[in-house]
Amino acid sequence: MTRVTDYSGEFKSTLRLEDLPAEFLAKLLRMYGQFYIAIDGFWYLGVREHVDNDTALAVDKWVWDKATRYELKRLAALAGITGDGIDVVFKFLQLVPWLQATECQFELESPQRGIMTVTRCSILEALEREGQGREAQICTEVDMPVLRRYASWFNPNISVEPLFLPPRTDRSGICCKWEFRLE
């Protein structure tokens, strides 16, 4: 089959993802990450609207606890990611679906310390547009446990601590910054 750069042409009954070029697949993967986050946001807002914010937050935490465990086993196995260092955690994070909807930089300062800096986050941007001040709560009560769960799955001696969390004064600045430390 002829390789395509998008799917604007005729219907191809035998089209497979393997037929698509890497550039298109990368765009598709980023979009799937955005869908992942959008679905999370839609159901959160639905629970908040129909019940209340405390219930929505409690269910969100429960869902992300289950989702990260599901993700860890499958994604690490698929990618062949093994080991127990911060570098291994960073390799995993580079492939996490929801992080495809962000722009992250990973800096491995040493085998004992690494920094993850998020410079663009669609979740934070949506919360800032909403204007209800929930960003600190979501980043602290949902994202922090998720990142800690990822790290501890590879090595329970890796701690994850925020160096910077929202709210931010400059919306063009850093969204959040995390320190990963092997103790």
Stockholm file with secondary structure:
# STOCKHOLM 1.0

chainA/1-183         MTRVTDYSGEFKSTLRLEDLPAEFLAKLLRMYGQFYIAIDGFWYLGVREHVDNDTALAVDKWVWDKATRYELKRLAALAGITGDGIDVVFKFLQLVPWLQATECQFELESPQRGIMTVTRCSILEALEREGQGREAQICTEVDMPVLRRYASWFNPNISVEPLFLPPRTDRSGICCKWEFRLE
#=GR chainA/1-183 SS CCCCSSSCSSCCTTCCGGGSCHHHHHHHHHHHHHHHHHHHHHHHHHHHHHTCHHHHHHHHHHHHHHHHHHHHHHHHHHHTCCCSSHHHHHHHHTTCGGGGGEEEEEEEEETTEEEEEEEEEHHHHHHHHHTSSCHHHHIIIIIHHHHHHHHHHHCTTEEEEEEECSCCSCTTSCCEEEEEEEC
#=GC SS_cons         CCCCSSSCSSCCTTCCGGGSCHHHHHHHHHHHHHHHHHHHHHHHHHHHHHTCHHHHHHHHHHHHHHHHHHHHHHHHHHHTCCCSSHHHHHHHHTTCGGGGGEEEEEEEEETTEEEEEEEEEHHHHHHHHHTSSCHHHHIIIIIHHHHHHHHHHHCTTEEEEEEECSCCSCTTSCCEEEEEEEC
//
